[in-house]
Structures are given as C-alpha cells and as structure tokens.
C-alpha cells in the first residue's frame, strides 16, 4: 500500500501544463477507507502543481463511470485506488480511449506493480501519472454469449478465485498479502478440484482435474505473489497458470513456493501463453477478475485485447524471460501427468 504520510507537496516540481483534458478520480473507500484521508493533501498538491486539474471523489462505481464518460475521448484520467478501482473503470477507459495514470492505494496493487509505481510515495506517483508519457498495455477479456468482463491483471478460476472473494470480506486490520494468506488458510477447509477442459488458440491443452486455472496479464496476483514471472503486459499474449489435482496438504506445501516464485518446476503446475482460450468445467466454478467477484460459470472464453489501453508506466517494456519453447511441452491430460 502507498503511505499516506509522505513528502510534502513542495518536494515536487511545479509548472504543470496539460496538453489534453486531465482529471484525478479518488475512491475514498480504497485501502479500507484510508484513501479518504488523502483527498485534502491531493487537492492542495494539485492547486500548487497542476492548477486546472480537478479532483473528483466518488465511492460509487456508477457515478465514477458516468464522470469518466463525460470526458473527451483521449483525455487522461488518474485513478487513486487499488486493483478494484482500476477494474471497475476499465470498461470506460476502453470505450472512451482514455489514457490512464495510477496512484496505487489498495490492498492488491498488482497492476500498479506491473507499471512500476506500487512502491512510490503518492506525490511522486501523482506527478508521474500526470506528466509521464503513456505506452500501450494489453488487457484480457472474459467472454460468454451474454457477458464481457475486461481485466487488467488476472482472471482467477477455481480455488484462487474463492480465496480472492473470501479476502474481500477479511478482517479490516489485515491488508495486502497477509489478508490473502488468511483467506487461503480459511479456504483450505473446503478445498475441491474441478474437472476441466482447456483449449488454447484452438488446440486442446488440458483435460483433467485441476485446483485452479487462472489467466494472468501481469507477473503477480493475489497482492504480489509472483505467479508467472515471465508475463509481460505489452506482448500481445496472456498466460494461463494451471494447478492440477492438489489435496489440502499438497496445496499447503505449495503455498511457500508460490510466494517465492519457485512453483513452476512442480509436476502439477503448468503454464502456457495464448491469445484465446476456451474453457469448460464439469460444474460452475468461482471466478474473480482483478480480485473482484464474477458470477460462477461452466463455460467461457478468454481473449487478449492487445495494446488496448494507454497507461503511464515507470517501466520500459521488456521481452519475456522464458522462451516460448519451455512453455509448450506441458501434458494434455491428467493421465499424462502420472
């Protein structure tokens, strides 16, 4: 989480001259309500360093979306909040082609990590969000005949989606990764696997029992767990992280490896890159997009929307760390894993 008590406004240079309409939108409910305390310092900072840029406070998804819809196309919006705030505003960012700057203030901040701003003090993040150049970022999209849900960071399916939903109702005194770990331990009591079938880019890839099958655009999810270290947000691809048939003990022993990013060599952990995925399960399974609940589904498709949104990033694009060939030799079926 971003610290609320940081460098004073006069530690940042002034003289902001926006070349396009710009607005700062703050979700006062972010970070368990702590974001509300940032409103006045941000307002004073903007008056001193970015006169003419408005700060809008809104704790309503509908009102926030309506506010963004009133902005001219190709404007820039700075969102102050966490992954949930970014997720709920993404549909309008896409339809209105709005550029995005992020001041991270939430429990997850996995999109902010991918953009290199998660550890910044808020004045530094705000200045970058207002002044920094933008680059193109991919997003993913969950698709059914009656539903389309775009996401920045991840689409969790199965056990890790159940964990994400439990984390939303976790103790307020827990935040970030500790809350996610609390939710994981609580969900182990009702752990179950699902029979699933997965096809990637038209080719069958998996048919068998799985604990979860989650799609990532960013390297981390679940408040910073390095799930797919080779993932890149601008390569025109998504990553599928699939965990096979784990029991409670196996899942518990895998957790430390997931936290350290050393889980990928395990025989029951599989990763693939793809542009489109067809998914089918024997029964409805829980889903969460960017940590936000999605209605349970049995069948759905996921596609990458390459270079779909303009974002301000403190990171330069980098090529993938793992060669594609190392991700293409995973088994097709559960029986082949034995």
Buried (B, 14 or more C-beta within 10 A) or exposed (E): BBEBEBEEBEEBEEEBEBEEBBBBBBBBBBBBEBBBEBBEBBBEBBEEBBEEBEBEBBBEBEEBBEBBEEBEEEBBBBBBBBBBBBBBBBBBBBEBBBBBBBBBBBBBBBBBBBBBBBBBBBBBBBBBBBBBEBBBBBBBBBBEEEEEBBBBBBBBBBBBBBBBBBBBEBEEEBBBBBBBBBBBEBBBEEBEBBBBBBBBEEEEBBBBBBBBBBBBBBBBBBBBBBBBBBBBBBBEBBBBBBBBBBEEEBBBEBBEBBBEBEBBEBEBBBBBBBBBBBBBBEEEBBBBBBBBEBEEBBEBBBBBBBEBBBBBBBEEEEEBEBEEEEBEEBBBEBEEBE
